[in-house]
Amino acid sequence: MPIIRPSADLRNNYSEISDFCNKHQEPIFITKNGKGDLAVMSIETYEKLVGRLELYKLIDAGLDDVKNHRTKPAEQMIAELREEFKL
């Protein structure tokens, strides 16, 4: 269940919010005038999220390459890399 806190808690209970985000690796949703405004999370959680999104983007690009026949057999690619790097 998401944790929802009013914006005043950022000022009044910052340490508590920070401790929760770092301990539980999940965001806290901050409201302003009763409406959703921000999602606050630890740097570690943010970096994991961004990394996951970058991975999904690379997987999607790879699937698009397969779909559009922009691939080579593994043996051919390995041979080309060995030739290029003189391995």
C-alpha positions in Angstrom: 0.0 0.0 0.0 1.5 3.4 -0.9 2.5 5.8 1.8 0.9 9.2 1.4 2.0 12.2 3.4 1.2 16.0 3.3 3.8 18.4 2.0 4.2 19.9 5.5 5.8 16.6 6.5 8.8 17.2 4.3 9.6 20.2 6.5 8.4 18.9 9.8 9.4 15.2 9.6 12.2 15.0 7.0 14.3 12.5 8.9 11.4 10.2 9.3 10.6 10.3 5.6 14.2 9.8 4.7 14.6 6.9 7.1 11.5 5.2 5.7 12.6 5.7 2.0 16.1 4.3 2.7 14.9 1.4 4.8 12.0 0.2 2.6 13.3 1.1 -0.9 10.0 2.5 -1.9 8.7 6.0 -2.5 6.5 8.2 -0.4 3.8 10.2 -2.2 3.6 13.8 -1.1 0.3 15.8 -1.4 -0.2 19.5 -1.8 -3.6 20.9 -0.9 -4.9 17.3 -0.8 -3.8 16.3 -4.3 -0.8 14.2 -5.4 2.3 16.4 -6.1 5.6 14.5 -5.6 7.1 11.1 -5.2 10.1 11.0 -2.8 12.5 8.1 -2.8 16.1 7.3 -1.8 18.9 7.8 -4.3 19.5 4.1 -4.4 15.8 3.4 -5.3 15.9 6.1 -8.0 19.1 4.7 -9.5 17.7 1.2 -9.6 14.5 2.5 -11.2 16.5 4.4 -13.9 18.7 1.4 -14.5 15.7 -0.8 -14.9 14.1 1.6 -17.4 17.4 1.8 -19.4 17.5 -2.0 -19.5 13.9 -2.2 -20.7 14.8 0.4 -23.5 17.8 -1.8 -24.6 15.6 -4.9 -24.6 13.0 -3.1 -26.6 15.6 -2.0 -29.1 16.9 -5.6 -29.4 13.4 -7.0 -30.0 12.9 -4.3 -32.6 16.1 -5.4 -34.3 15.0 -9.0 -34.3 11.5 -8.0 -35.7 13.1 -6.0 -38.5 15.8 -8.6 -39.4 18.7 -6.5 -38.2 20.6 -9.4 -36.6 23.4 -11.8 -37.5 24.1 -15.4 -36.4 26.2 -15.5 -33.3 29.0 -17.4 -35.0 29.3 -14.7 -37.7 29.3 -11.9 -35.1 32.0 -13.6 -33.0 34.2 -14.2 -36.1 33.8 -10.5 -37.1 34.8 -9.4 -33.5 37.8 -11.7 -33.5 38.9 -10.3 -36.8 38.4 -6.7 -35.7 40.2 -7.1 -32.4 42.7 -9.7 -33.7 41.8 -12.3 -31.1 
